[in-house]
Amino acid sequence: MNLSVYTDGGSKGNPGPASIGIVVYGEGKKQLFHHKEAIGRKTNNEAEYTAVIRALELVRGYIGKEKLKPQQIDFYSDSLLIVSQLSGLYKIKKPHIRDFIFKIRVLESELRLPVHYHHIPREKNQVADDLVNGVEPTS
């Protein structure tokens, strides 16, 4: 079993009031759970990173509680910058972004699973985007 995790983060004002949306799917694109959360005043990039961190925390708890044994976790985001930085393709120059990356790497190591990051077009991330904008998914 693989888990597919779709994340999105956004802020109104950049920086401004920010929120995150997370949708986790199991095999056969079956939605296991979703999560949305207001995260205070952040930039768009900070919101995107916060979504990944929160998703890793939620997945860790879900796997333990449900006693699932996924083989890997695939993250999907419409932020090319975030995916490229997490995949090691882009350098990280800002210290506060390095802090996000460090937290993500710690969470990844706690999961003891391969974690892969994939860039997708915004229209393929609609459910997570709707959560960021306060819309509950219908399925």
C-alpha positions in Angstrom: 0.0 0.0 0.0 1.2 3.5 -0.9 -0.1 6.7 0.6 -0.7 9.7 -1.7 -0.7 13.1 0.2 -1.8 16.3 -1.5 -0.9 19.5 0.2 -1.5 23.2 -0.4 -0.9 26.4 1.6 -1.7 29.9 0.9 -1.8 33.4 2.4 -3.9 36.4 1.7 -1.4 39.3 1.5 1.9 37.4 1.4 2.5 37.7 4.3 -1.0 37.6 5.6 -3.6 35.3 7.2 -2.6 31.8 6.0 -4.1 28.4 5.9 -3.3 24.9 4.8 -5.1 22.0 3.2 -4.1 18.3 3.3 -5.8 15.3 1.6 -4.5 11.7 2.2 -5.4 8.9 -0.1 -4.8 5.2 0.2 -4.9 2.5 -2.6 -7.4 3.1 -5.3 -7.6 6.8 -4.6 -9.7 6.2 -1.5 -9.6 9.3 0.6 -8.5 8.3 4.1 -8.7 11.8 5.7 -8.4 15.5 5.0 -7.4 18.4 7.2 -7.6 22.2 7.0 -6.1 24.6 9.5 -5.6 28.4 9.9 -1.9 28.9 10.7 -1.6 32.6 11.5 0.4 35.2 9.5 2.7 33.6 7.0 4.0 34.0 3.4 2.8 31.6 0.7 6.0 29.6 0.8 5.9 29.3 4.6 2.3 28.1 4.3 3.3 25.5 1.7 6.1 24.2 4.0 3.8 24.2 7.0 1.3 22.1 5.1 4.0 19.5 4.3 5.1 19.4 8.0 1.6 19.1 9.3 0.8 16.4 6.7 3.8 14.4 7.9 2.7 14.7 11.5 -0.8 13.6 10.7 0.3 10.7 8.5 2.7 9.5 11.3 -0.2 9.5 13.7 -2.7 7.9 11.3 -0.3 5.1 10.4 0.3 4.3 14.1 -3.4 4.5 15.1 -4.7 2.5 12.1 -1.7 0.1 12.2 -1.1 0.6 8.4 2.1 -0.5 6.8 2.5 1.6 3.7 5.5 0.9 1.4 6.1 4.6 0.6 4.5 8.1 0.7 4.1 10.2 -2.4 3.5 14.0 -1.8 1.9 16.1 -4.5 2.0 19.9 -4.5 1.4 22.6 -7.1 4.4 24.6 -5.7 7.3 23.9 -8.0 9.7 25.7 -5.6 8.7 23.6 -2.6 8.9 20.3 -4.6 12.3 21.3 -6.1 13.8 22.3 -2.8 12.5 19.1 -1.0 13.8 17.0 -3.9 17.2 18.6 -3.7 17.1 20.3 -7.1 17.1 23.9 -5.8 19.4 25.3 -3.1 17.9 26.6 0.1 19.4 30.0 0.8 17.2 31.5 3.5 17.8 30.3 7.1 14.1 30.1 8.1 13.5 27.9 5.1 16.3 25.6 6.2 14.5 25.3 9.5 11.4 24.0 7.7 13.5 21.5 5.7 15.2 20.3 8.8 11.8 19.6 10.5 10.6 17.8 7.4 13.7 15.6 7.3 13.3 14.7 10.9 9.7 13.7 10.4 10.6 11.7 7.2 13.2 9.8 9.2 10.7 9.0 12.0 8.4 7.5 9.4 11.1 5.1 8.1 9.5 5.0 4.7 10.6 6.4 1.3 9.0 9.8 0.8 8.8 11.3 -2.7 7.8 14.8 -3.8 6.0 15.5 -7.1 5.0 18.7 -8.7 1.4 18.7 -10.2 -0.6 21.4 -11.9 -2.9 23.5 -9.7 -6.0 21.8 -11.3 -4.8 18.4 -10.1 -4.6 19.8 -6.5 -8.1 21.1 -6.4 -9.3 19.3 -3.2 -6.3 20.6 -1.1 -6.7 24.0 -2.7 -10.4 24.1 -1.8 -9.5 23.3 1.8 -7.1 26.2 1.9 -9.9 28.4 0.7 -12.3 27.0 3.3 -14.4 24.7 1.1 -15.1 21.2 2.5 -14.6 18.3 0.0 -17.7 16.5 -1.1 -16.2 13.0 -1.1 
